[in-house]
């Protein structure tokens, strides 16, 4: 049971997220269904929290950046390029594999996407990538394990 909680927690933590947690959970022998469901919920909850608390998070990050004296990170720069080329749908759909779901949601909001639009596109994206990572891992893992 603790393993499933760790899947939920890992998916909720920025930079771990579903791209890493789902394959690790399935390869560890956990149920693909429960791994995918818990990873989706864990990732989506923290993305929703970020969307709801956007103004406070934005202020905190700006203060931190000023204090550290640093410019935008490579992930943020990559997010800006994606936004300029594809808008919120592209940012949401490419975010989980290129910059992370949390950063994708934050950049979308930063560039003026509404909270509702950001929530919808992030839910679609996280759901789609959950299915892709889960099914691909389960099928690939079954392919290698059930030989012979």
Beta strands, then each sheet from edge to edge (+ up, - down):
end
